Amino acid sequence: RNTEFSENKDLQNLLILTAIKADTSKVMEYIKRLDKYDASDIATIAIQAELFEEAFAIYNKFKLNTEAVDVLIVHLSVSICIDHINVVLLALLCQDEKSNNSSKPRKVVSGIIVRYRRVPEHKLHRSSG
């Protein structure tokens, strides 16, 4: 159904931000259902609210792969990271296979390694629960 809400970025931003502040159990549902919100801004606010899986879901949905991997490495547990990193890398490889650009996955992986090395040791082993 095409309603004013479905096309209104400001209303979608407001709904997600309200959920982040008032009812975090609704955030993932809104992230998945809506698609006109300011992805980077909302994800940054989700990270500040320690809603790391939600931030990852936003970045992943909007194909902000480098930011998605950053959330995984810095904020989520290693076991969750491995599963999600494999999904992101596979998506990158599929995208680049279609465009015949084989250097992008290598650049992303290099960037991941550089970021991983910069993460303090205590954050690498933090559990998500």
Stockholm file with secondary structure:
# STOCKHOLM 1.0

chainA/1-129         RNTEFSENKDLQNLLILTAIKADTSKVMEYIKRLDKYDASDIATIAIQAELFEEAFAIYNKFKLNTEAVDVLIVHLSVSICIDHINVVLLALLCQDEKSNNSSKPRKVVSGIIVRYRRVPEHKLHRSSG
#=GR chainA/1-129 SS CCCHHHHCHHHHHHHHHHHHHHCGGGHHHHHHHCCSSCHHHHHHHHHHTTCHHHHHHHHHHTTCHHHHHHHHHHHSCHHHHHHHHHHHHHHHHHHHHHHTCCHHHHHHHHHHHHHHHHSCHHHHTCCCC
#=GC SS_cons         CCCHHHHCHHHHHHHHHHHHHHCGGGHHHHHHHCCSSCHHHHHHHHHHTTCHHHHHHHHHHTTCHHHHHHHHHHHSCHHHHHHHHHHHHHHHHHHHHHHTCCHHHHHHHHHHHHHHHHSCHHHHTCCCC
//
